[in-house]
Amino acid sequence: MNNLVLKEKQEFMGIQIPVIEGGFGEGQKVVLAKTVAEIHQYENGEKSINLLINRNIDRFDSNDLINLCNENFKVSARNLGFITSNAQKQCFLLSQRGYTKLVAMMDNSNDKKWDVMNNLIDDYFSMRNQLSSGQAPKEISAIDLFESQLLALREVESRVEEVDKKFEDLPLIGGEPEELQKTVRQVGTKALGGHGSPAYKDKSLSSKVYKNVWKFVKEQFNVNTYKAIKRKYLSKAKEIAESYTLPFYLQEEIELINSQGKMNI
């Protein structure tokens, strides 16, 4: 186990943040989720960051994230004031890599998140050896920046796919119901013998045919109303409608009325 060391406070972007080392390795600077919430100005503070972490917990490994409420760290974390209640279940500590991953998971409408991250890496994480070695703080590497941006891109793509999937699972919306109605009317009209046919002009018979086409379509999707068909099945619903064939009793009735109409000409 790597001991935690609370060194001092450091001013960062006008905020006094705790300088913490350990947890992931001796002398390695780390940051609390609470501090991340403060510097990124999350309205609900640490709760919002904890929620973001928990939603993406599978993306972190032991080199990224530690819950200080676990038995290995609980006592020292409480002594250092990081854990303030016996009932507290989560107190997350992040390495530089874990913090970079977390920033990539933040909402991309937060356009300042990358600036804050770069500043924290330059002014906090990379300063750990400056006093002892006399070296200038190292800048975030191109690889680190690329990896964080790639992670952010994957996160955006994942969210877009999730939204698209939910959107496709919605019932027919906008002009889609009318699109299916048009197909059903065309199928029904053709079955009646076309526009102007005696069967088409027979309101009672034409109504029965159109209703039968709708019944055929709805049965394939096990819905009571065609508007309940999911958007993703619109093309399939039209294809099914176009495959409709008249039941014998309606076919016989249509042929009878249309043949009588020809005889009356």
C-alpha positions in Angstrom: 0.0 0.0 0.0 1.3 3.5 -0.8 0.8 6.0 2.0 -1.0 9.2 1.4 0.8 12.5 2.2 -0.9 15.9 2.5 1.9 18.3 1.7 0.4 21.8 1.7 -2.1 24.0 -0.1 -1.5 25.4 -3.6 -3.3 28.2 -5.3 -4.7 27.1 -8.6 -7.0 29.4 -10.7 -7.8 31.4 -7.6 -8.6 28.3 -5.5 -6.6 26.8 -2.7 -6.3 23.1 -3.5 -4.6 20.4 -1.4 -1.3 19.0 -2.6 -1.5 15.2 -2.2 1.0 12.5 -2.9 0.9 8.7 -2.8 -1.8 6.2 -3.3 -0.5 5.1 -6.7 3.2 5.4 -6.0 5.6 7.2 -3.7 5.9 10.9 -4.6 3.2 10.7 -7.2 0.8 13.7 -7.1 -2.9 12.9 -7.1 -6.1 14.8 -6.9 -9.4 14.4 -5.1 -12.7 14.2 -7.0 -13.8 17.0 -4.7 -11.0 19.2 -6.0 -11.8 18.3 -9.6 -15.4 19.4 -9.0 -14.2 22.8 -7.6 -11.7 23.6 -10.4 -14.2 22.6 -13.1 -17.0 24.5 -11.3 -19.5 21.7 -11.1 -22.8 23.1 -9.7 -23.4 20.1 -7.4 -19.8 19.7 -6.5 -18.3 16.3 -5.6 -21.7 14.6 -6.1 -21.7 15.4 -9.8 -18.1 14.1 -10.2 -18.9 10.9 -8.2 -21.9 10.3 -10.5 -19.8 10.7 -13.6 -17.2 8.3 -12.2 -19.8 5.7 -11.3 -21.4 5.9 -14.7 -18.1 5.1 -16.3 -16.5 3.0 -13.6 -15.6 0.2 -16.0 -13.3 2.6 -17.9 -11.1 3.1 -14.9 -8.5 0.7 -13.6 -6.4 0.5 -10.4 -3.8 2.9 -12.0 -6.5 5.5 -12.5 -8.8 5.6 -9.5 -8.9 4.7 -5.8 -11.9 4.9 -3.4 -10.4 6.1 -0.2 -13.3 4.6 1.7 -11.9 1.1 1.2 -10.1 -0.5 4.1 -6.6 0.1 2.8 -7.0 3.9 2.9 -9.9 4.7 5.2 -7.9 5.4 8.3 -5.3 7.7 6.7 -7.9 9.4 4.6 -10.0 10.1 7.7 -6.9 11.4 9.6 -6.1 13.7 6.7 -9.6 15.1 6.6 -10.6 13.6 3.2 -13.3 11.5 4.8 -15.6 13.6 7.0 -18.3 11.1 8.0 -18.5 7.5 9.0 -21.5 7.1 6.7 -19.4 8.3 3.7 -19.2 5.5 1.0 -17.1 7.2 -1.7 -14.1 9.5 -1.7 -12.4 9.2 -5.0 -8.7 9.9 -5.6 -7.4 10.1 -9.1 -3.9 9.8 -10.7 -2.9 12.1 -13.5 -4.0 9.4 -16.0 -7.3 8.9 -14.2 -8.0 12.6 -14.1 -7.3 12.9 -17.8 -9.8 10.1 -18.5 -12.3 11.8 -16.3 -12.0 15.1 -18.2 -12.6 13.3 -21.5 -15.9 12.0 -20.0 -17.1 15.4 -19.1 -19.9 17.1 -21.1 -18.3 18.5 -24.3 -20.5 21.7 -23.9 -17.9 22.6 -21.2 -15.5 24.1 -23.7 -13.0 25.2 -21.0 -12.4 21.6 -19.6 -9.3 21.1 -21.7 -7.8 24.4 -20.7 -8.4 23.6 -17.0 -6.9 20.1 -17.5 -3.7 21.4 -19.3 -3.2 24.0 -16.5 -3.6 21.5 -13.8 -1.1 19.1 -15.5 1.4 21.9 -16.0 0.9 23.7 -12.7 0.2 20.8 -10.4 0.9 17.3 -11.5 4.2 18.2 -13.4 5.6 20.3 -10.5 6.2 17.3 -8.2 9.9 17.0 -8.9 10.7 20.7 -9.6 12.0 21.6 -6.2 14.1 18.5 -5.6 15.6 18.1 -9.1 15.7 21.7 -10.3 14.0 20.6 -13.5 11.4 22.6 -15.2 7.9 21.1 -15.1 7.3 18.9 -18.1 4.4 19.8 -20.4 1.7 17.3 -21.2 2.9 15.1 -23.9 1.4 14.9 -27.4 0.6 11.3 -26.7 -1.3 12.1 -23.5 -3.2 14.8 -25.2 -4.0 12.6 -28.2 -5.2 9.8 -25.9 -7.5 12.1 -23.9 -9.0 13.6 -27.0 -9.5 10.2 -28.5 -11.2 9.1 -25.4 -13.4 12.2 -25.6 -14.3 11.4 -29.2 -15.2 7.8 -28.3 -17.4 9.1 -25.5 -19.2 11.5 -27.9 -19.7 8.7 -30.4 -21.1 6.4 -27.7 -23.5 9.1 -26.6 -24.6 9.8 -30.2 -25.2 6.1 -30.8 -27.2 5.8 -27.6 -29.4 8.8 -28.6 -29.8 7.4 -32.1 -30.9 4.1 -30.7 -33.4 5.7 -28.4 -34.7 7.9 -31.2 -35.2 4.9 -33.5 -37.1 3.1 -30.7 -39.7 5.9 -30.6 -43.1 5.4 -32.3 -43.7 7.0 -35.7 -43.3 10.8 -35.6 -43.5 13.8 -37.8 -44.4 12.9 -41.4 -43.8 9.2 -40.9 -47.4 8.3 -40.1 -48.6 10.0 -43.3 -45.9 8.2 -45.3 -47.3 4.8 -44.1 -50.9 6.0 -44.7 -50.0 6.8 -48.3 -48.6 3.3 -48.9 -51.7 1.7 -47.3 -54.0 3.9 -49.5 -52.1 2.9 -52.6 -52.3 -0.8 -51.7 -56.0 -0.6 -50.9 -56.9 1.4 -54.0 -55.0 -1.1 -56.2 -56.8 -4.0 -54.6 -60.2 -2.3 -55.3 -59.4 -2.0 -59.0 -57.9 1.5 -59.0 -59.4 5.0 -58.9 -62.8 5.3 -60.5 -63.6 1.6 -60.3 -67.1 0.7 -59.0 -65.6 -1.1 -56.0 -63.5 2.0 -55.2 -66.6 4.2 -55.4 -68.5 1.9 -53.1 -67.8 3.6 -49.7 -68.8 0.6 -47.6 -66.6 -1.8 -49.6 -63.6 0.5 -49.9 -63.7 1.2 -46.2 -63.6 -2.6 -45.4 -60.6 -3.0 -47.7 -58.6 -0.2 -46.2 -59.4 -1.4 -42.7 -58.3 -4.9 -43.7 -55.0 -3.6 -45.0 -54.4 -1.8 -41.7 -55.4 -4.9 -39.8 -52.8 -6.9 -41.7 -50.0 -4.4 -41.1 -50.8 -4.0 -37.3 -50.9 -7.7 -36.7 -47.3 -8.1 -37.9 -46.2 -5.7 -35.2 -48.7 -6.7 -32.5 -49.9 -3.1 -32.0 -53.4 -1.7 -31.7 -52.7 1.5 -33.6 -50.3 1.9 -36.5 -48.8 5.0 -34.8 -47.3 2.7 -32.2 -45.0 1.1 -34.8 -41.4 2.0 -34.0 -39.6 4.4 -36.3 -36.9 1.9 -37.1 -39.6 -0.4 -38.6 -41.2 2.2 -41.0 -39.6 0.7 -44.1 -40.5 -2.8 -43.0 -44.1 -1.7 -42.4 -44.4 -0.3 -45.9 -42.9 -3.5 -47.3 -45.4 -5.5 -45.4 -48.3 -3.3 -46.6 -47.2 -3.8 -50.2 -47.2 -7.5 -49.7 -50.9 -7.5 -48.7 -53.3 -9.8 -50.6 -57.0 -9.7 -50.4 -58.8 -12.4 -48.4 -61.1 -14.4 -50.6 -64.4 -13.0 -49.4 -63.3 -9.4 -50.2 -61.7 -10.4 -53.5 -65.0 -12.0 -54.5 -67.1 -9.0 -53.5 -64.8 -6.6 -55.4 -64.9 -8.7 -58.5 -68.7 -8.9 -58.3 -69.2 -5.1 -58.0 -66.6 -4.3 -60.7 -68.1 -6.8 -63.1 -71.6 -5.4 -62.5 -70.3 -2.0 -63.2 -68.9 -3.1 -66.6 -72.3 -4.7 -67.5 -74.1 -1.4 -66.7 -71.9 0.5 -69.1 
